Amino acid sequence: MFSLDALFCHVDDFCQTFEGQWHKKLLKGGVIRRNRAKSLCLSEIMTILIAFHQNHY
């Protein structure tokens, strides 16, 4: 079995560096995009998905 805390820490570290670089690479097409408040952050969503797939469901 894996540690969910350790998995979250690794995913969160990755997301912190990835999101900054990703936003720099996005194209600015002149379209106004809304930034809605999310209930879960990207690292929480990714941790849930990875844990789901590691449990072979």
PDB file of N, CA, C, O and CB in Angstrom:
ATOM      1  N   MET A   1       0.846  -1.178   0.000  1.00  0.00           N
ATOM      2  CA  MET A   1       0.000   0.000   0.000  1.00  0.00           C
ATOM      3  C   MET A   1       0.891   1.240   0.000  1.00  0.00           C
ATOM      4  O   MET A   1       2.010   1.202   0.511  1.00  0.00           O
ATOM      5  CB  MET A   1      -0.963  -0.001   1.224  1.00  0.00           C
ATOM      6  N   PHE A   2       0.409   2.315  -0.558  1.00  0.00           N
ATOM      7  CA  PHE A   2       1.157   3.552  -0.670  1.00  0.00           C
ATOM      8  C   PHE A   2       0.637   4.570   0.330  1.00  0.00           C
ATOM      9  O   PHE A   2      -0.478   4.453   0.838  1.00  0.00           O
ATOM     10  CB  PHE A   2       1.075   4.105  -2.093  1.00  0.00           C
ATOM     11  N   SER A   3       1.456   5.561   0.600  1.00  0.00           N
ATOM     12  CA  SER A   3       1.064   6.625   1.516  1.00  0.00           C
ATOM     13  C   SER A   3       0.393   7.742   0.716  1.00  0.00           C
ATOM     14  O   SER A   3       0.994   8.326  -0.186  1.00  0.00           O
ATOM     15  CB  SER A   3       2.296   7.167   2.308  1.00  0.00           C
ATOM     16  N   LEU A   4      -0.839   8.021   1.056  1.00  0.00           N
ATOM     17  CA  LEU A   4      -1.583   9.060   0.354  1.00  0.00           C
ATOM     18  C   LEU A   4      -0.977  10.440   0.620  1.00  0.00           C
ATOM     19  O   LEU A   4      -1.006  11.311  -0.249  1.00  0.00           O
ATOM     20  CB  LEU A   4      -3.060   9.036   0.777  1.00  0.00           C
ATOM     21  N   ASP A   5      -0.435  10.634   1.810  1.00  0.00           N
ATOM     22  CA  ASP A   5       0.212  11.918   2.138  1.00  0.00           C
ATOM     23  C   ASP A   5       1.451  12.145   1.279  1.00  0.00           C
ATOM     24  O   ASP A   5       1.666  13.241   0.762  1.00  0.00           O
ATOM     25  CB  ASP A   5       0.596  11.963   3.632  1.00  0.00           C
ATOM     26  N   ALA A   6       2.263  11.099   1.130  1.00  0.00           N
ATOM     27  CA  ALA A   6       3.473  11.218   0.318  1.00  0.00           C
ATOM     28  C   ALA A   6       3.115  11.449  -1.150  1.00  0.00           C
ATOM     29  O   ALA A   6       3.757  12.247  -1.834  1.00  0.00           O
ATOM     30  CB  ALA A   6       4.346   9.956   0.463  1.00  0.00           C
ATOM     31  N   LEU A   7       2.091  10.747  -1.626  1.00  0.00           N
ATOM     32  CA  LEU A   7       1.637  10.934  -3.004  1.00  0.00           C
ATOM     33  C   LEU A   7       1.182  12.369  -3.222  1.00  0.00           C
ATOM     34  O   LEU A   7       1.537  12.988  -4.225  1.00  0.00           O
ATOM     35  CB  LEU A   7       0.497   9.956  -3.340  1.00  0.00           C
ATOM     36  N   PHE A   8       0.400  12.902  -2.289  1.00  0.00           N
ATOM     37  CA  PHE A   8      -0.082  14.280  -2.422  1.00  0.00           C
ATOM     38  C   PHE A   8       1.074  15.265  -2.435  1.00  0.00           C
ATOM     39  O   PHE A   8       1.055  16.220  -3.211  1.00  0.00           O
ATOM     40  CB  PHE A   8      -1.047  14.623  -1.285  1.00  0.00           C
ATOM     41  N   CYS A   9       2.077  15.057  -1.596  1.00  0.00           N
ATOM     42  CA  CYS A   9       3.230  15.972  -1.559  1.00  0.00           C
ATOM     43  C   CYS A   9       3.966  15.990  -2.892  1.00  0.00           C
ATOM     44  O   CYS A   9       4.354  17.055  -3.371  1.00  0.00           O
ATOM     45  CB  CYS A   9       4.198  15.570  -0.436  1.00  0.00           C
ATOM     46  N   HIS A  10       4.162  14.816  -3.497  1.00  0.00           N
ATOM     47  CA  HIS A  10       4.837  14.743  -4.793  1.00  0.00           C
ATOM     48  C   HIS A  10       4.005  15.409  -5.892  1.00  0.00           C
ATOM     49  O   HIS A  10       4.533  16.163  -6.710  1.00  0.00           O
ATOM     50  CB  HIS A  10       5.120  13.279  -5.163  1.00  0.00           C
ATOM     51  N   VAL A  11       2.721  15.128  -5.902  1.00  0.00           N
ATOM     52  CA  VAL A  11       1.836  15.716  -6.911  1.00  0.00           C
ATOM     53  C   VAL A  11       1.748  17.228  -6.728  1.00  0.00           C
ATOM     54  O   VAL A  11       1.752  17.968  -7.712  1.00  0.00           O
ATOM     55  CB  VAL A  11       0.429  15.087  -6.833  1.00  0.00           C
ATOM     56  N   ASP A  12       1.669  17.692  -5.492  1.00  0.00           N
ATOM     57  CA  ASP A  12       1.576  19.129  -5.228  1.00  0.00           C
ATOM     58  C   ASP A  12       2.847  19.850  -5.663  1.00  0.00           C
ATOM     59  O   ASP A  12       2.773  20.940  -6.230  1.00  0.00           O
ATOM     60  CB  ASP A  12       1.312  19.383  -3.741  1.00  0.00           C
ATOM     61  N   ASP A  13       4.007  19.258  -5.404  1.00  0.00           N
ATOM     62  CA  ASP A  13       5.266  19.852  -5.857  1.00  0.00           C
ATOM     63  C   ASP A  13       5.298  19.954  -7.382  1.00  0.00           C
ATOM     64  O   ASP A  13       5.721  20.970  -7.935  1.00  0.00           O
ATOM     65  CB  ASP A  13       6.465  19.023  -5.354  1.00  0.00           C
ATOM     66  N   PHE A  14       4.848  18.892  -8.055  1.00  0.00           N
ATOM     67  CA  PHE A  14       4.805  18.911  -9.513  1.00  0.00           C
ATOM     68  C   PHE A  14       3.853  19.999 -10.017  1.00  0.00           C
ATOM     69  O   PHE A  14       4.193  20.751 -10.931  1.00  0.00           O
ATOM     70  CB  PHE A  14       4.377  17.537 -10.052  1.00  0.00           C
ATOM     71  N   CYS A  15       2.673  20.080  -9.426  1.00  0.00           N
ATOM     72  CA  CYS A  15       1.664  21.039  -9.888  1.00  0.00           C
ATOM     73  C   CYS A  15       2.105  22.474  -9.676  1.00  0.00           C
ATOM     74  O   CYS A  15       1.783  23.341 -10.488  1.00  0.00           O
ATOM     75  CB  CYS A  15       0.346  20.802  -9.175  1.00  0.00           C
ATOM     76  N   GLN A  16       2.830  22.745  -8.610  1.00  0.00           N
ATOM     77  CA  GLN A  16       3.314  24.102  -8.355  1.00  0.00           C
ATOM     78  C   GLN A  16       4.232  24.568  -9.478  1.00  0.00           C
ATOM     79  O   GLN A  16       4.117  25.706  -9.932  1.00  0.00           O
ATOM     80  CB  GLN A  16       4.050  24.168  -7.009  1.00  0.00           C
ATOM     81  N   THR A  17       5.143  23.706  -9.934  1.00  0.00           N
ATOM     82  CA  THR A  17       6.052  24.101 -11.010  1.00  0.00           C
ATOM     83  C   THR A  17       5.355  24.053 -12.364  1.00  0.00           C
ATOM     84  O   THR A  17       5.606  24.902 -13.219  1.00  0.00           O
ATOM     85  CB  THR A  17       7.288  23.197 -11.025  1.00  0.00           C
ATOM     86  N   PHE A  18       4.482  23.069 -12.566  1.00  0.00           N
ATOM     87  CA  PHE A  18       3.825  22.905 -13.860  1.00  0.00           C
ATOM     88  C   PHE A  18       2.859  24.042 -14.164  1.00  0.00           C
ATOM     89  O   PHE A  18       2.858  24.571 -15.276  1.00  0.00           O
ATOM     90  CB  PHE A  18       3.088  21.586 -13.904  1.00  0.00           C
ATOM     91  N   GLU A  19       2.047  24.419 -13.201  1.00  0.00           N
ATOM     92  CA  GLU A  19       1.028  25.452 -13.459  1.00  0.00           C
ATOM     93  C   GLU A  19       1.653  26.799 -13.821  1.00  0.00           C
ATOM     94  O   GLU A  19       1.131  27.515 -14.675  1.00  0.00           O
ATOM     95  CB  GLU A  19       0.128  25.620 -12.234  1.00  0.00           C
ATOM     96  N   GLY A  20       2.758  27.142 -13.180  1.00  0.00           N
ATOM     97  CA  GLY A  20       3.428  28.404 -13.507  1.00  0.00           C
ATOM     98  C   GLY A  20       3.937  28.420 -14.937  1.00  0.00           C
ATOM     99  O   GLY A  20       3.765  29.408 -15.651  1.00  0.00           O
ATOM    100  N   GLN A  21       4.558  27.334 -15.353  1.00  0.00           N
ATOM    101  CA  GLN A  21       5.074  27.240 -16.716  1.00  0.00           C
ATOM    102  C   GLN A  21       3.939  27.131 -17.724  1.00  0.00           C
ATOM    103  O   GLN A  21       4.037  27.680 -18.821  1.00  0.00           O
ATOM    104  CB  GLN A  21       6.012  26.040 -16.851  1.00  0.00           C
ATOM    105  N   TRP A  22       2.875  26.441 -17.374  1.00  0.00           N
ATOM    106  CA  TRP A  22       1.746  26.242 -18.269  1.00  0.00           C
ATOM    107  C   TRP A  22       1.049  27.572 -18.576  1.00  0.00           C
ATOM    108  O   TRP A  22       0.691  27.841 -19.723  1.00  0.00           O
ATOM    109  CB  TRP A  22       0.753  25.249 -17.655  1.00  0.00           C
ATOM    110  N   HIS A  23       0.863  28.393 -17.549  1.00  0.00           N
ATOM    111  CA  HIS A  23       0.201  29.683 -17.753  1.00  0.00           C
ATOM    112  C   HIS A  23       1.055  30.624 -18.611  1.00  0.00           C
ATOM    113  O   HIS A  23       0.509  31.474 -19.315  1.00  0.00           O
ATOM    114  CB  HIS A  23      -0.103  30.339 -16.401  1.00  0.00           C
ATOM    115  N   LYS A  24       2.371  30.487 -18.563  1.00  0.00           N
ATOM    116  CA  LYS A  24       3.248  31.302 -19.407  1.00  0.00           C
ATOM    117  C   LYS A  24       3.120  30.905 -20.878  1.00  0.00           C
ATOM    118  O   LYS A  24       3.265  31.748 -21.764  1.00  0.00           O
ATOM    119  CB  LYS A  24       4.708  31.164 -18.949  1.00  0.00           C
ATOM    120  N   LYS A  25       2.847  29.622 -21.138  1.00  0.00           N
ATOM    121  CA  LYS A  25       2.797  29.109 -22.508  1.00  0.00           C
ATOM    122  C   LYS A  25       1.435  29.277 -23.170  1.00  0.00           C
ATOM    123  O   LYS A  25       1.322  29.106 -24.383  1.00  0.00           O
ATOM    124  CB  LYS A  25       3.174  27.661 -22.516  1.00  0.00           C
ATOM    125  N   LEU A  26       0.404  29.605 -22.406  1.00  0.00           N
ATOM    126  CA  LEU A  26      -0.924  29.741 -22.982  1.00  0.00           C
ATOM    127  C   LEU A  26      -0.957  30.885 -23.993  1.00  0.00           C
ATOM    128  O   LEU A  26      -0.348  31.934 -23.785  1.00  0.00           O
ATOM    129  CB  LEU A  26      -1.965  29.972 -21.880  1.00  0.00           C
ATOM    130  N   LEU A  27      -1.661  30.665 -25.067  1.00  0.00           N
ATOM    131  CA  LEU A  27      -1.784  31.688 -26.093  1.00  0.00           C
ATOM    132  C   LEU A  27      -2.791  32.738 -25.663  1.00  0.00           C
ATOM    133  O   LEU A  27      -3.824  32.423 -25.073  1.00  0.00           O
ATOM    134  CB  LEU A  27      -2.194  31.068 -27.433  1.00  0.00           C
ATOM    135  N   LYS A  28      -2.486  33.950 -25.956  1.00  0.00           N
ATOM    136  CA  LYS A  28      -3.397  35.051 -25.670  1.00  0.00           C
ATOM    137  C   LYS A  28      -4.136  35.370 -26.967  1.00  0.00           C
ATOM    138  O   LYS A  28      -3.590  36.032 -27.850  1.00  0.00           O
ATOM    139  CB  LYS A  28      -2.629  36.316 -25.112  1.00  0.00           C
ATOM    140  N   GLY A  29      -5.374  34.901 -27.081  1.00  0.00           N
ATOM    141  CA  GLY A  29      -6.125  35.088 -28.302  1.00  0.00           C
ATOM    142  C   GLY A  29      -7.062  36.270 -28.261  1.00  0.00           C
ATOM    143  O   GLY A  29      -7.861  36.441 -29.182  1.00  0.00           O
ATOM    144  N   GLY A  30      -6.999  37.084 -27.244  1.00  0.00           N
ATOM    145  CA  GLY A  30      -7.882  38.226 -27.146  1.00  0.00           C
ATOM    146  C   GLY A  30      -9.224  37.880 -26.538  1.00  0.00           C
ATOM    147  O   GLY A  30     -10.060  38.762 -26.334  1.00  0.00           O
ATOM    148  N   VAL A  31      -9.440  36.621 -26.248  1.00  0.00           N
ATOM    149  CA  VAL A  31     -10.711  36.187 -25.669  1.00  0.00           C
ATOM    150  C   VAL A  31     -10.611  36.311 -24.155  1.00  0.00           C
ATOM    151  O   VAL A  31      -9.626  35.879 -23.555  1.00  0.00           O
ATOM    152  CB  VAL A  31     -11.062  34.719 -26.093  1.00  0.00           C
ATOM    153  N   ILE A  32     -11.612  36.891 -23.550  1.00  0.00           N
ATOM    154  CA  ILE A  32     -11.637  37.024 -22.100  1.00  0.00           C
ATOM    155  C   ILE A  32     -12.106  35.696 -21.506  1.00  0.00           C
ATOM    156  O   ILE A  32     -13.173  35.191 -21.853  1.00  0.00           O
ATOM    157  CB  ILE A  32     -12.565  38.205 -21.652  1.00  0.00           C
ATOM    158  N   ARG A  33     -11.307  35.148 -20.621  1.00  0.00           N
ATOM    159  CA  ARG A  33     -11.649  33.887 -19.984  1.00  0.00           C
ATOM    160  C   ARG A  33     -11.905  34.125 -18.507  1.00  0.00           C
ATOM    161  O   ARG A  33     -11.211  34.898 -17.846  1.00  0.00           O
ATOM    162  CB  ARG A  33     -10.530  32.842 -20.185  1.00  0.00           C
ATOM    163  N   ARG A  34     -12.917  33.442 -18.017  1.00  0.00           N
ATOM    164  CA  ARG A  34     -13.255  33.573 -16.599  1.00  0.00           C
ATOM    165  C   ARG A  34     -12.391  32.629 -15.770  1.00  0.00           C
ATOM    166  O   ARG A  34     -12.112  31.503 -16.183  1.00  0.00           O
ATOM    167  CB  ARG A  34     -14.758  33.281 -16.361  1.00  0.00           C
ATOM    168  N   ASN A  35     -11.982  33.087 -14.625  1.00  0.00           N
ATOM    169  CA  ASN A  35     -11.272  32.248 -13.658  1.00  0.00           C
ATOM    170  C   ASN A  35     -12.200  32.029 -12.476  1.00  0.00           C
ATOM    171  O   ASN A  35     -12.203  32.805 -11.520  1.00  0.00           O
ATOM    172  CB  ASN A  35      -9.912  32.903 -13.204  1.00  0.00           C
ATOM    173  N   ARG A  36     -12.978  30.976 -12.552  1.00  0.00           N
ATOM    174  CA  ARG A  36     -13.924  30.678 -11.485  1.00  0.00           C
ATOM    175  C   ARG A  36     -13.210  30.012 -10.313  1.00  0.00           C
ATOM    176  O   ARG A  36     -12.209  29.316 -10.481  1.00  0.00           O
ATOM    177  CB  ARG A  36     -15.059  29.779 -12.004  1.00  0.00           C
ATOM    178  N   ALA A  37     -13.745  30.242  -9.149  1.00  0.00           N
ATOM    179  CA  ALA A  37     -13.195  29.600  -7.956  1.00  0.00           C
ATOM    180  C   ALA A  37     -13.517  28.110  -7.998  1.00  0.00           C
ATOM    181  O   ALA A  37     -14.643  27.717  -8.304  1.00  0.00           O
ATOM    182  CB  ALA A  37     -13.760  30.252  -6.657  1.00  0.00           C
ATOM    183  N   LYS A  38     -12.531  27.297  -7.692  1.00  0.00           N
ATOM    184  CA  LYS A  38     -12.711  25.846  -7.712  1.00  0.00           C
ATOM    185  C   LYS A  38     -12.850  25.342  -6.287  1.00  0.00           C
ATOM    186  O   LYS A  38     -12.359  25.960  -5.342  1.00  0.00           O
ATOM    187  CB  LYS A  38     -11.527  25.144  -8.430  1.00  0.00           C
ATOM    188  N   SER A  39     -13.523  24.214  -6.147  1.00  0.00           N
ATOM    189  CA  SER A  39     -13.650  23.642  -4.815  1.00  0.00           C
ATOM    190  C   SER A  39     -12.423  22.809  -4.453  1.00  0.00           C
ATOM    191  O   SER A  39     -12.074  22.697  -3.278  1.00  0.00           O
ATOM    192  CB  SER A  39     -14.912  22.788  -4.724  1.00  0.00           C
ATOM    193  N   LEU A  40     -11.761  22.221  -5.465  1.00  0.00           N
ATOM    194  CA  LEU A  40     -10.537  21.454  -5.250  1.00  0.00           C
ATOM    195  C   LEU A  40      -9.438  22.035  -6.128  1.00  0.00           C
ATOM    196  O   LEU A  40      -9.697  22.480  -7.246  1.00  0.00           O
ATOM    197  CB  LEU A  40     -10.755  19.940  -5.560  1.00  0.00           C
ATOM    198  N   CYS A  41      -8.218  22.030  -5.621  1.00  0.00           N
ATOM    199  CA  CYS A  41      -7.111  22.503  -6.443  1.00  0.00           C
ATOM    200  C   CYS A  41      -6.651  21.369  -7.366  1.00  0.00           C
ATOM    201  O   CYS A  41      -7.047  20.216  -7.193  1.00  0.00           O
ATOM    202  CB  CYS A  41      -5.933  23.009  -5.553  1.00  0.00           C
ATOM    203  N   LEU A  42      -5.825  21.707  -8.333  1.00  0.00           N
ATOM    204  CA  LEU A  42      -5.375  20.737  -9.330  1.00  0.00           C
ATOM    205  C   LEU A  42      -4.651  19.561  -8.682  1.00  0.00           C
ATOM    206  O   LEU A  42      -4.855  18.416  -9.085  1.00  0.00           O
ATOM    207  CB  LEU A  42      -4.460  21.413 -10.347  1.00  0.00           C
ATOM    208  N   SER A  43      -3.816  19.823  -7.692  1.00  0.00           N
ATOM    209  CA  SER A  43      -3.059  18.733  -7.059  1.00  0.00           C
ATOM    210  C   SER A  43      -3.979  17.781  -6.300  1.00  0.00           C
ATOM    211  O   SER A  43      -3.695  16.585  -6.235  1.00  0.00           O
ATOM    212  CB  SER A  43      -2.002  19.303  -6.106  1.00  0.00           C
ATOM    213  N   GLU A  44      -5.061  18.275  -5.732  1.00  0.00           N
ATOM    214  CA  GLU A  44      -6.017  17.393  -5.047  1.00  0.00           C
ATOM    215  C   GLU A  44      -6.754  16.502  -6.044  1.00  0.00           C
ATOM    216  O   GLU A  44      -6.961  15.316  -5.790  1.00  0.00           O
ATOM    217  CB  GLU A  44      -7.029  18.222  -4.237  1.00  0.00           C
ATOM    218  N   ILE A  45      -7.145  17.073  -7.167  1.00  0.00           N
ATOM    219  CA  ILE A  45      -7.832  16.291  -8.195  1.00  0.00           C
ATOM    220  C   ILE A  45      -6.909  15.219  -8.759  1.00  0.00           C
ATOM    221  O   ILE A  45      -7.311  14.066  -8.921  1.00  0.00           O
ATOM    222  CB  ILE A  45      -8.336  17.204  -9.325  1.00  0.00           C
ATOM    223  N   MET A  46      -5.673  15.602  -9.055  1.00  0.00           N
ATOM    224  CA  MET A  46      -4.721  14.635  -9.606  1.00  0.00           C
ATOM    225  C   MET A  46      -4.399  13.531  -8.609  1.00  0.00           C
ATOM    226  O   MET A  46      -4.238  12.377  -9.005  1.00  0.00           O
ATOM    227  CB  MET A  46      -3.439  15.338 -10.028  1.00  0.00           C
ATOM    228  N   THR A  47      -4.301  13.859  -7.325  1.00  0.00           N
ATOM    229  CA  THR A  47      -4.036  12.842  -6.303  1.00  0.00           C
ATOM    230  C   THR A  47      -5.171  11.832  -6.242  1.00  0.00           C
ATOM    231  O   THR A  47      -4.922  10.632  -6.130  1.00  0.00           O
ATOM    232  CB  THR A  47      -3.838  13.495  -4.927  1.00  0.00           C
ATOM    233  N   ILE A  48      -6.398  12.293  -6.314  1.00  0.00           N
ATOM    234  CA  ILE A  48      -7.549  11.390  -6.301  1.00  0.00           C
ATOM    235  C   ILE A  48      -7.518  10.474  -7.518  1.00  0.00           C
ATOM    236  O   ILE A  48      -7.758   9.274  -7.393  1.00  0.00           O
ATOM    237  CB  ILE A  48      -8.868  12.188  -6.267  1.00  0.00           C
ATOM    238  N   LEU A  49      -7.225  11.026  -8.695  1.00  0.00           N
ATOM    239  CA  LEU A  49      -7.169  10.215  -9.909  1.00  0.00           C
ATOM    240  C   LEU A  49      -6.054   9.179  -9.870  1.00  0.00           C
ATOM    241  O   LEU A  49      -6.265   8.030 -10.260  1.00  0.00           O
ATOM    242  CB  LEU A  49      -6.988  11.104 -11.113  1.00  0.00           C
ATOM    243  N   ILE A  50      -4.876   9.569  -9.407  1.00  0.00           N
ATOM    244  CA  ILE A  50      -3.751   8.636  -9.327  1.00  0.00           C
ATOM    245  C   ILE A  50      -4.044   7.531  -8.322  1.00  0.00           C
ATOM    246  O   ILE A  50      -3.781   6.361  -8.600  1.00  0.00           O
ATOM    247  CB  ILE A  50      -2.460   9.376  -8.942  1.00  0.00           C
ATOM    248  N   ALA A  51      -4.582   7.882  -7.160  1.00  0.00           N
ATOM    249  CA  ALA A  51      -4.908   6.880  -6.148  1.00  0.00           C
ATOM    250  C   ALA A  51      -5.980   5.923  -6.659  1.00  0.00           C
ATOM    251  O   ALA A  51      -5.925   4.726  -6.374  1.00  0.00           O
ATOM    252  CB  ALA A  51      -5.377   7.558  -4.853  1.00  0.00           C
ATOM    253  N   PHE A  52      -6.946   6.433  -7.406  1.00  0.00           N
ATOM    254  CA  PHE A  52      -7.996   5.595  -7.981  1.00  0.00           C
ATOM    255  C   PHE A  52      -7.402   4.572  -8.943  1.00  0.00           C
ATOM    256  O   PHE A  52      -7.770   3.398  -8.908  1.00  0.00           O
ATOM    257  CB  PHE A  52      -9.040   6.458  -8.704  1.00  0.00           C
ATOM    258  N   HIS A  53      -6.491   5.012  -9.795  1.00  0.00           N
ATOM    259  CA  HIS A  53      -5.898   4.101 -10.777  1.00  0.00           C
ATOM    260  C   HIS A  53      -4.906   3.128 -10.138  1.00  0.00           C
ATOM    261  O   HIS A  53      -4.742   2.010 -10.627  1.00  0.00           O
ATOM    262  CB  HIS A  53      -5.200   4.898 -11.870  1.00  0.00           C
ATOM    263  N   GLN A  54      -4.248   3.532  -9.060  1.00  0.00           N
ATOM    264  CA  GLN A  54      -3.322   2.629  -8.387  1.00  0.00           C
ATOM    265  C   GLN A  54      -4.049   1.517  -7.649  1.00  0.00           C
ATOM    266  O   GLN A  54      -3.464   0.466  -7.388  1.00  0.00           O
ATOM    267  CB  GLN A  54      -2.450   3.400  -7.422  1.00  0.00           C
ATOM    268  N   ASN A  55      -5.312   1.731  -7.308  1.00  0.00           N
ATOM    269  CA  ASN A  55      -6.084   0.693  -6.636  1.00  0.00           C
ATOM    270  C   ASN A  55      -6.797  -0.235  -7.593  1.00  0.00           C
ATOM    271  O   ASN A  55      -7.580  -1.077  -7.154  1.00  0.00           O
ATOM    272  CB  ASN A  55      -7.080   1.315  -5.722  1.00  0.00           C
ATOM    273  N   HIS A  56      -6.548  -0.108  -8.909  1.00  0.00           N
ATOM    274  CA  HIS A  56      -7.063  -1.000  -9.948  1.00  0.00           C
ATOM    275  C   HIS A  56      -8.581  -1.036 -10.012  1.00  0.00           C
ATOM    276  O   HIS A  56      -9.168  -2.101 -10.204  1.00  0.00           O
ATOM    277  CB  HIS A  56      -6.546  -2.388  -9.726  1.00  0.00           C
ATOM    278  N   TYR A  57      -9.221   0.111  -9.853  1.00  0.00           N
ATOM    279  CA  TYR A  57     -10.666   0.178 -10.024  1.00  0.00           C
ATOM    280  C   TYR A  57     -10.981   0.504 -11.453  1.00  0.00           C
ATOM    281  O   TYR A  57     -12.152   0.609 -11.818  1.00  0.00           O
ATOM    282  CB  TYR A  57     -11.292   1.211  -9.086  1.00  0.00           C
TER     283      TYR A  57
END
